[in-house]
Every structure is written in structure tokens, then in C-alpha cells.
Amino acid sequence: MFLLMLLLFSSSIVFAQKNKKQRKKDKKVKWGIKAGMSTSDIKANDLFIPDASAKNRYQLNVKDAQYGINIGMFMQVKTGKNFFIRPELHINSTRTDYEIQDLRTITPIKETVLESYHNISMPVNFGVKLGPLRLQGGAIGNYHIAGKSDLKSYEGYAQNFNGLDLGWQVGIGLDIWKFNIDWKYEGDFNNYGDHMEFFDQNIAFDQNEKQMKFAVGWTF
């Protein structure tokens, strides 16, 4: 009798552990936190900025796009055996160094100025999971919340961010237990610098911004 009770008790423990593992395996919604860095790739021609009389006043170019940081959270929803939807919410901080020349002077002097930006990013990716590997791609929206600019010391400059800027991204991810790694490549649909105004005129460079992002995260 004692052996029968012991066998039943042991069987119930094993069954409960299997059920617990199966529930974890079949969990359809996961969420977690992540943090990482980004670097921009901007290859644009110099921008000549006219004043109110239509004469070229400034020459502006992108000197260097500095590394940025991002921190946020994600949710991953299983939509099939190997498919998922992954919405995320991040706060991003980036910085760009520009070179500017005032063309009114006889010998224009280049000055380096910086702009920093803080955005809320909302990517939504669709993907397929192949074992620990994730292949994904989708859309991203960026909403400007704060920043500072040395260009404000130049006559005629103003910032006009257009609410939500849209873009695209593709990437790969790796999930090892609760630890995950993400690499993404993304681009904007708008040309870089389209938030700038000089002398009540909207300006922008002739290329859009591309970014590479690397992040590590933890799934709960």
C-alpha cells in the first residue's frame, strides 16, 4: 500500500512538472526589457541654404553621426507554430555633428555644431522563429520629444518636427533561455534634416538616414 501511494505521488509530481514545462513552451505572449546602441549612416551632399533674398547664406554638411543609446520594452505574440508579432517601445537618444559656413564672409570659416535628439520609437515587427533564431522586419514610428541644437545661434534657424516620422526596419535576433540579442537595420522614409527651417523655409538633405541598432534584452 505504501509503495502504491509513493508511486502515485511520484507520478503526480512528474505530471505536474511536465505540464509546467509544456505551459512555458506553449506560452503565446512574452514580454521583456532591452537596451542597446545605434549608429547612423548618412551620406548626403552639402546643403546650400538661401536667405530671404534667395542668396546662398549658409553651407551645411553632416560631419559625423555619433553613437546613440536606446532603452525600452517589448512584447512578443506567437501567431502560429513559428510566426510572431513583436511590438516594442523605446526611448532613443542620438547626436549629429554638423559643419556650417556663413557664406557672407570673404573667407568662410567652418564651425562644428551639434544637435541631439530624444525620440520615442515604436517598431512593430513580423517574423519567423527558427529554433533560437528570429528573422523579422516591419515598420517603425519615431516621435520627437526633446533635444538641443547649436544651430539655434544662427540667424533664421528654427526646428519644426512633423509629429510621427515613419520608417522601416529588418533584422535578426537570437534567443538563449531568457536572454536575447537583436541586430536591426532601419531607414526613414523622409530625408534627413527635414525638421530644419531656415528663414521660414523647410530644408532637408538629399538622402534619408540609415541606422544599425544592436541591443540585448531579458524576457520575463
HUZI-V103010 format. One record per residue. N is the residue number from 1. RES is the residue in one letter. PSI is psi in whole degrees, -180 to 180 (NA if undefined). D_LAST is the distance of its C-alpha to the last C-alpha in whole Angstrom. Layout:
((N;RES;PSI;D_LAST) (N;RES;PSI;D_LAST))
This chain:
((1;M;-44;43) (2;F;-42;41) (3;L;-36;40) (4;L;-43;39) (5;M;-40;37) (6;L;-40;35) (7;L;-43;34) (8;L;-42;33) (9;F;-44;31) (10;S;-41;29) (11;S;-39;29) (12;S;-38;27) (13;I;-46;25) (14;V;-42;24) (15;F;-41;24) (16;A;-41;21) (17;Q;-40;19) (18;K;-41;20) (19;N;-41;19) (20;K;-44;16) (21;K;-40;15) (22;Q;-39;16) (23;R;-41;14) (24;K;-42;11) (25;K;-38;13) (26;D;11;14) (27;K;123;11) (28;K;-27;13) (29;V;124;10) (30;K;151;7) (31;W;160;6) (32;G;-175;5) (33;I;156;8) (34;K;159;11) (35;A;150;15) (36;G;-164;18) (37;M;159;22) (38;S;155;24) (39;T;141;28) (40;S;153;30) (41;D;104;33) (42;I;109;36) (43;K;83;40) (44;A;150;42) (45;N;159;46) (46;D;146;47) (47;L;122;47) (48;F;124;51) (49;I;118;51) (50;P;155;54) (51;D;-168;55) (52;A;-23;57) (53;S;10;60) (54;A;14;58) (55;K;141;59) (56;N;123;56) (57;R;-45;55) (58;Y;153;52) (59;Q;124;50) (60;L;137;46) (61;N;159;44) (62;V;115;41) (63;K;-47;41) (64;D;135;38) (65;A;113;34) (66;Q;166;32) (67;Y;145;28) (68;G;168;26) (69;I;155;22) (70;N;149;19) (71;I;141;16) (72;G;-156;14) (73;M;163;11) (74;F;161;11) (75;M;135;10) (76;Q;120;11) (77;V;121;13) (78;K;126;15) (79;T;0;19) (80;G;-171;21) (81;K;-42;21) (82;N;6;20) (83;F;155;19) (84;F;162;17) (85;I;136;17) (86;R;90;15) (87;P;146;16) (88;E;161;15) (89;L;120;16) (90;H;158;17) (91;I;123;20) (92;N;145;22) (93;S;122;25) (94;T;166;28) (95;R;142;32) (96;T;135;35) (97;D;130;38) (98;Y;157;41) (99;E;131;45) (100;I;142;48) (101;Q;135;51) (102;D;112;54) (103;L;-1;56) (104;R;-25;59) (105;T;155;60) (106;I;-44;62) (107;T;91;60) (108;P;134;57) (109;I;128;54) (110;K;134;51) (111;E;142;48) (112;T;126;44) (113;V;158;42) (114;L;152;39) (115;E;137;36) (116;S;147;33) (117;Y;146;30) (118;H;120;27) (119;N;155;25) (120;I;123;23) (121;S;139;22) (122;M;79;20) (123;P;146;20) (124;V;113;19) (125;N;147;19) (126;F;142;20) (127;G;-180;20) (128;V;142;20) (129;K;124;18) (130;L;90;20) (131;G;-128;19) (132;P;-6;16) (133;L;138;18) (134;R;132;18) (135;L;128;21) (136;Q;160;21) (137;G;160;23) (138;G;-152;24) (139;A;161;25) (140;I;141;24) (141;G;137;25) (142;N;128;26) (143;Y;121;27) (144;H;132;29) (145;I;-25;29) (146;A;170;30) (147;G;174;32) (148;K;155;36) (149;S;130;39) (150;D;-18;42) (151;L;-17;43) (152;K;-16;44) (153;S;-7;47) (154;Y;140;49) (155;E;134;51) (156;G;-3;50) (157;Y;142;46) (158;A;158;44) (159;Q;140;40) (160;N;85;39) (161;F;136;36) (162;N;48;35) (163;G;-118;32) (164;L;117;30) (165;D;137;30) (166;L;152;29) (167;G;-168;29) (168;W;162;27) (169;Q;151;25) (170;V;157;24) (171;G;179;22) (172;I;154;20) (173;G;160;17) (174;L;125;16) (175;D;120;13) (176;I;106;13) (177;W;-121;10) (178;K;-3;7) (179;F;135;10) (180;N;151;11) (181;I;137;15) (182;D;138;16) (183;W;128;20) (184;K;150;22) (185;Y;128;25) (186;E;162;26) (187;G;156;30) (188;D;153;31) (189;F;-24;34) (190;N;154;36) (191;N;150;38) (192;Y;139;37) (193;G;12;38) (194;D;-1;39) (195;H;-6;38) (196;M;143;41) (197;E;136;44) (198;F;126;48) (199;F;45;51) (200;D;24;49) (201;Q;133;48) (202;N;135;45) (203;I;166;45) (204;A;154;42) (205;F;170;42) (206;D;8;43) (207;Q;155;40) (208;N;166;36) (209;E;138;33) (210;K;142;31) (211;Q;145;28) (212;M;133;26) (213;K;137;22) (214;F;132;20) (215;A;153;16) (216;V;149;14) (217;G;174;10) (218;W;128;7) (219;T;133;4) (220;F;NA;0))
